[in-house]
């Protein structure tokens, strides 16, 4: 059901985002990951990160990251390790199994994302991307400045 905020354009954006998230989550579950777990693993794809860095990247509470990491660690996909210079910080990194699982999940996510925009021409995709980049820029700037 389409949300009703009183602004048709905002409702359309929220509804489209929800459909895309739901579709991606359904596809990703075929690989044994939720969309949230996939996003967390993508955050670790290029480098080890602290819990705080992952929390900030995903814009979720540190407690939520801890719960997600506990689950992924129990499955052997993510591991915790010491920070080389700061004993107070725990670094997270993908295991070899985690990298393999992420590659499988990325293929499924790619298919889902491609299907989500398949009705748009390449030019329409560029236009949509440009327009969405203009949505709430001051809200985003204020949130990142905090």
MOKA-V871479 format. One record per backbone hydrogen bond with DSSP energy under -0.5 kcal/mol. CO is the residue of the C=O (numbers start at 0). NH is the residue of the N-H. If there is no record, write none. Layout:
BEGIN
<<CO;NH> <CO;NH>>
END
This chain:
BEGIN
<<6;10> <7;11> <8;12> <9;13> <10;14> <11;15> <12;16> <13;17> <14;18> <15;19> <16;20> <17;21> <18;22> <19;23> <20;24> <21;25> <22;26> <23;27> <24;28> <25;29> <26;29> <27;30> <27;32> <28;31> <33;37> <34;38> <35;39> <36;40> <37;41> <38;42> <39;43> <40;43> <41;44> <48;91> <49;53> <50;54> <51;55> <52;56> <53;57> <54;58> <54;59> <60;64> <61;65> <62;66> <63;67> <64;68> <65;69> <66;70> <67;71> <68;72> <69;73> <70;74> <71;76> <71;77> <72;75> <76;94> <78;92> <80;90> <85;82> <85;88> <88;82> <89;50> <90;80> <91;48> <92;78> <94;98> <95;99> <96;100> <97;101> <98;102> <99;103> <100;104> <101;105> <102;106> <103;107> <104;108> <105;109> <106;110> <107;111> <108;112> <109;113> <110;114> <111;115> <112;116> <114;117> <116;119> <120;124> <121;125> <122;126> <123;127> <124;128> <125;129> <126;130> <127;131> <128;132> <129;133> <130;133> <131;134> <133;136> <135;139> <136;140> <137;141> <138;142> <139;143> <140;144> <141;145>>
END
